[in-house]
Amino acid sequence: MISKAGLAVLDSLSTGQEATPAELATETGYSRAHLYEVLDEMLEGGILAEARGSHNQRRVRAAEHPVTEAYRTLAAEFSHVDWTEVLSPATLRVCWYLDRPRHVAEIADRLGMTRQGVHSALAPLKYRGILSRSEPEYTLRAELSPLLTFARTIVQHEHRSRVREIAPSATIVWCDPKRALVRVQTSADTEALQAALDWEMTGLARYAEYGLQFFLAGEPPFWYAPDEELIPAEIVCHTLRLDSGTRRVSYSMLLIERLDIDRETLTAIAKWYDLKSTVEALYRPLQGDFDDTNEQPVIVPSESEYMALKEQYGVD
């Protein structure tokens, strides 16, 4: 996650000029030793580019990168705000969830933070009138959409950089500040992620553990969520987020029924993936209502199709 020092560097390089680490240290007020660490990290992530001047002097500039573009937009539209004072790494993570009104407790639980930690992260936004508050929930004011874009660009960059160190072909399907769902394109990358810490195979590839063996085309998806158990309800959401076509819907229904996945639990998880209405639509036929599905967000199988599928896979 980009630090306040990293934002100060982007501010210093905002006009497109190059600068030496010594010049940046003078302008930002950070020590050279700290600036070198920050610059190395930003160079490795592609946020900065490096050149050599006379006498092989090191010079850096802002690269053409989604992070720099998002920050330029934010800084240009709100030039009166000193974002280096406002945006800590914790504040950026909290901003991810401010696209709609959310309770502090809900954000804290999702991020694995204390409520006090969330309040502290929100404090700089509160003081500058950046938040729209409807007690006890918070959201960003509508005109602050560039801040939401920047926060999400930073998080996506962090996940992308992490996974591509292991699997260069990986692409992000879905993420939040602590979790990421990715696809890969090569068997070598599949093997690399299978051997890596903190990564688990997910989606249809995991159904075999529950007695549902399907033909899989292409490489399996992977899930990053350190210190969290990958539960069946999460696997269903991954399956539908990757593809909500009829085949995936039918297989998801089979897993729900085989494991008797609690509706409340699955619906609560599904809301984070914007799949709440999809999951609710799956439970209607599971409860025997196969009629009037034309207005549903996904196409569910007919009763005869689903019963045949249950018999084929031995789901009672």
N, C-alpha and C positions, 0 to 999 in steps of 0.2 A: 504494500500500500504506500502511495507516495506520501512523503513527510512534508512538514512545513518548510523545511530547507529545500526540498525538491520544488515546491511551489515558488519559493523565492527565486530559485534558479530560472524557472520558466518565466517569471516576471522580468528578470534581468535580460533575458534573451528574447523578449516578446516582439521586438522590432526587427528581428531577423539577423541581428549582428552576431559575430563570434566574440568570444571572450576567453581569457585564460582563467585557470582556477584561482590564481592570485587576484585577478580583477573581480571575479565573482565573490571571493571571500571579503574583499573590501566593500563591495556594494551590498552584500546581503548581511554582513556582520557575523557570519559563521566562520569558525576556524578553518584554516586550509586542510588540516587533517580530516575534519568532518566533511568538508566539501568534497575531498577526493573520494571518500566512501560513497557519498550521495551521487556524484558524477559517474562513478564506475557502475553503480546500480542502474542509473538511467541510461547509460550507454549500452549496457548489456540488454536492457529491455527495449532498445530501439527508440526511446523517447528523445534522446540526444544523438547527434552525430559528431564525430571528432575529425579534426584536421591538424596538420602540423605546419606551424609558421616558420619564420626564420630561426636559425639555430635549433631546429627541431622542437620549437616551443609548442606545447600542447594547447589547442584551442577547441572550444566546443560551440555548438549551435543547436537550436531546437530542430529536430527532424520532422519530416512530414509524417505524422503518426496520429492515430485517432485520439490519443490522450492530449497531445499538444493542440490539435484542432478544437477539441471540446473545451479545453481551458482558454484558448484564445477567444472563443465565442462568449464564454462566461465572463471573462475579464473585460471584454469590449462592451458587453451589454450592461455590466454593472461596475463600471470603472471607479465609482465612488466607494466601493467596498474593498478593503484590504483582505483578500482571501487567505493570505498567509497567516493572518490572525484568527480567522474564522474556522478554517478547515484543518482539523487534526485528522489522523487516520481513523480514529473512532467516530468522529463526526461524519466523515465520508461514508463509513459503513452504515451508520444510522440513517443517513440521507437516502440510502437505497430503498428504505421502507416508507418513505414519506410521499409516495405517489398518491396515496389515499389516506384518509383519516385512520390512524392507528393508535392504540393505547400503548403507553410506555411499557407495561408489563408484557404485552404481546411482542414488542420489539426486543425487549431484554431476553425473553425466552428463546426467540429465534436466533439471536446472536450469541447466546451463552454469556450474557453480561448481567451485572446486577442492575436493578432499577435505578440506583443512584448513578451508576456508570452511564446509563442512557440519558438521565437528566443532565449530567455533566457535559455529555457530548452535544446535547441540544442547547445548552446555555448560550453559546455564542450566537446561535441562530435566533434565539428568543430576544436577546438584547438588541439585535439589529432589525427586528421586525420582519424576519424572513419567514417565520412560521405563521400558519393560519391555525388557530387553536379553537377547538370546540370541546370543552372540558368533558371527559379527561383524555381526549384524543388530539393528536397533532398531525399536520400535513404541511407540505410546502405551499406557499402562496402560488397561485396559478402562473403568475408571470415569472416565477423562479424555475421554470422547466429546464433552462440551461444548467442549473446546478444539479438537478436530478440526472440529466444526461451525462454530465461530467463524472458524478459519483459512479454511475453504472459503467461508464467507459473504463474508469480506473479498475473497478472490480473485475470486469471482463478481461482486461489486459493482464491482471494478476493471475487469474486462472489460466489464461491462454499461455502465458510465459511458463507457468509451472508444468503444464501437461506437455508442452512441446519440447521441453528439455528431455522428456522421456519418450514421447511419441510424436514425431514431427508432423504426421498427417492429421493429428487430432483437430477437431473443430468443436466449439462450444454449442451445445443444443439449448441448455438452460443453466443458469447459475444464480446464486445469491452470494453475499459476502463470505459465507462459510462452506458452500457446497457447489459442486459442478457436475453436470451430466454431459458427457462427450461422446462423439463418434470418432472412429478411426478408419483408415482406408486400407491398411496393409496388415498382413498376418504378423509381420515383424513388430509392428506397433502394438498389436494385440498381446503378443508374448511379452513385450516390455512392460505393459501395464499390469498384466497378470502377475509379474514378478515384483512389481513396485509396491512399496508401503503406501497405505492410505487410499489405494484404488481397488474397487470391487467391480466385477462384472455384474451387469444388471439387465433389465428388460426381459425379453423373451428367453434370453440365454439362461436366466435363473429359474425359469419355470420347471426345468427338468428336476430340480431339487425337490419339487412338490409333486412329482409323478406326472408332469405334463411335458412330454418331449415333442417339440415341434421342429420342422425343417427350418433352418435359419439361412437366409440369403445374406451374404456379406459378413463383415466383421461385427462382433457384439459391441454394444455400448458399455461405457464404464462410468462409475460413480465415485466422486471424491467427497467425503464427509468424515474427516478424521474424528475418531473417538465417538462416532455414532453407529449404532447398529442398523444395518440395512434390513428393514422389516418388509413383509409382503405388501402392505398398503403403499409403501414408497415405491416398490417395484411396479405395482399397477400404474401409479402415476407416471413413472418413467416410460413405461410401455406406451401409454396414451399420448404423452408429450412427444415422443419420437414419431408416432404415427397413429392418428385416430380413425384410420380406415376400418371397414367392416371386419376384416380379419383380426386386427388387433383388439377391437371392441369385443368380439366373440371370445377370444382367448382370455382377455381380462375378466370377462364374466365367469369363465370356467375357474380361474384362480380364486376369484372372490367366493364362488360357491364351494369349491373344494376345501378352502381353508376357513370358510365362514367368517370372512373379514368383516369386522364390525363397521356398520355404515357410518356411524358418527366419527369414528377414528379416520376412516378413509376420506370422508368429506372434509374434515378439518385439515388433513394434509393436502388434499387436492386444491384447496383455495390458494395455496402458495404457488401452484403451477397454473393458475387460472383455469382449472379443470373442474371446479365445483359443479357446474351445471352438467358437464359431461358425466361425471361420476353419479350424480343423482339420476340421470337418465338410464344408467346401467341397472340401477336397483329396481326400477319399475318392472321390467320383464323378469328379473330374478324373483320378484314377488308375485309373478303370475300374470302381470298386465302387459300383454304383447300388443295391445290395441292402441290406436291413436298415437303413433310414434312419429308422425310426419312433422310435428312441430319441435321435435327434440334436436339438440345440438349435434348429435351423431346418429348414424344409421345403425340400429340394432338388428340382430338377426330375427327372422320370423320364428314363431314358436316351433314349427316343424324342423327348421334348420338347426335351432339351438338344441332341441332334444336329440337330434341325430348326432350332433357334435358331442353332447354329454355321453351318449352311449359309446361313441367311438373312443373317447378318452377315459371311460370308466368313472365318470363323475356322478355320484349318487345325489 
